[in-house]
Amino acid sequence: MLARSHLARCPVCSSERIDTRTEVTCRESAQHFVLREENRGRNKALESHIRTLWGDDHCYLRLCMDCGFRFADPFVAGDMTFYNLAYDRTRYPTDKWEYQRTIEELAEESFQAQRVLEIGSGFGHFLDKIAGTYVPISGITALEFDDRSAGILRGNGYEVIQDDIRSATINGKFDAIFMFQVLEHMDRIDGLIDRLSFLLRDGGLLFIAVPNPRRIHFNEDNGSLLDMPPNHIGLWSEHAFGSIHSRHRLRLDKCEVEPFNLKDFIKQDIAWSYLRKSHESGTVANWSQSLMKASYGKSLRALVACMNAPTRIRFWRKAATDKDLGGSLWARFTRLPDTKHQLGRDQARE
């Protein structure tokens, strides 16, 4: 029997109508990121740290029945120790659909900014696309924790902040804030959105991209990779995005799903369904993944993943007939003026 929610309200809309969908253990979460069979010591250290983060052996995935936000309970983000244990290295794609979609929006607006902020900039691939065209390099601030990434960003002339956006010392307002594939990692949502709203000038734009919930649900229901906490702790929906307006003066202007590409979906599904199987001790996938450090490890993994591919054909057909299974959900917000200040302006005009 699944436990009742530890959280009385949804972290986004404060609804008390919360349903429990499933639960995961610290052991399952650690196995998702680092196989016991591949590195037992690191797996055990990760399991112990996840238990410290959660304060429990279990985490429950809850769904808000009003805004559709799915969240981990405990709603606690992974910290630097978690990420250092969970991942060997950080990789950043040089391009993403949300980069191009945002640039299309900026071009349509004839956007010209004095100051912009990107949260979770990685190596700065998005910033490189807008620097000098939509904002001067001197007007770009990048928030990024990783030391290597911060060094690259500074080398490109960007101001870099290595701090939590909720507590970082930042002077002045921004014309736009960008946050791509970051929000799903973050807790303390009210404080975060409040801070973003505060940092935007009136009329300033906020662009966010997160994993598409329909794609995540499809993957999880059809044998592909799980969206595992404490890496991702929130699964956003369009309704959840819309619900932040009333408390944070951020109007949701547009919300779109990345166009579906069957070829890209199949390539990802071959890899992710293999990884899902590799988390189960005793499977061929688990055995092959445990040998990754051998000279033939990568070739063996590729062979096993390809051998599994024919079993996935029915899911590919199912995906091809579905809709809205692109990888990302993209949203644009506008920062509205404080009602009191706006009322004063309106009265002055009269």
C-alpha positions, 0 to 999 in steps of 0.5 A: 500500500502506498503511503499518504502524502507527506506534503499537504499541498501541491508545490506549484498551485497549493491544491490539496487534491494530490494522488500517489502514483508510485514509490521508489527506494533509495536503493532503486534510485542509486541503481538508476544512476550508478550500477552496483555491478559496475561500481559497488562502492560508489553505488553504496555511497550514492544510496546513502546520500540519497537517504540523507537527502530524503530523510527516509528510505522511500520517495513517492511520486505524487500528482496534483489533480488540479494543475497536473504537476507531478512531484517527488515527495520528499520534494528535495533537489539533488545537491552537488554531492549527489551530482558528483556521485551520480554522473562521471561528467557533464555533457551539453548539447550544442543545440536544442529545439528550445534554443531555436524556438526562443530565438524565433520568438526574439526575432519576431519581437525585434528584441533588443536587450541591455541585460539578460540572464541564463540560469544553468548556462552549461558551456554557453551554447545558447548564449553564443547564439544571441550574443551581439545580436539580441544583447551585447556580450557585456549585458549577459549574465550566466548562472552556472555552478560547474567550475569547468563551465564557468571558466568557459563562460568567463573566457567568452566574456560573460559575467558568471555567478556561481550561486543559487539564484534564490540567494545570489546577490544581483543588482538591477533588472533583466530584460529576459531570463532563460532557463532551459532544462533546469526547472525540473531539477529545482525545489522551493518553487514559490521562492524560485518563481518569486525571485525570477519575477523580481529580477525581471523588469516590467514587460520582461520575458521569461523563457523556460523549457522542461521535459515534455510530460507526455513523453515522460509518461509514455517512456515510463509506461512502455519500458523506457527510462524512468524520470528518477528523483532526486535528479528530476523532482518536478514534471511540469504541465501547461496547466502547472505553468499557467497556475503560477500567474496569480502569485507571481505576476508572470503571464503565460503567453505561449506554451508549445511541445517540441515537434515529434521526430520518429527517427530521433525517438527511435534512437533514444528509445533503443538507448533508454530501453536498454538502460532501463533493463540494465538496472535489473540485476541478472539481465543481459543488459545489466551484465553488459553495462557492468563491463563498460570499463573493459576495452570492449565494453562500449561495443558490447553495450551497443550489440546488446542494445541493438539485439533488444531493438526488435522488441521495441518495434510495437512501441515505435508504432504506438509512438508514431500514431500518438501526438505531442511526444516531442522531447521538450515543453517550452513556455514564454512568460511576460512579467506584469507590472505590480498592480499598485504601481500600475494603478498609480501610473493609470491615475497619473495619466488621468 
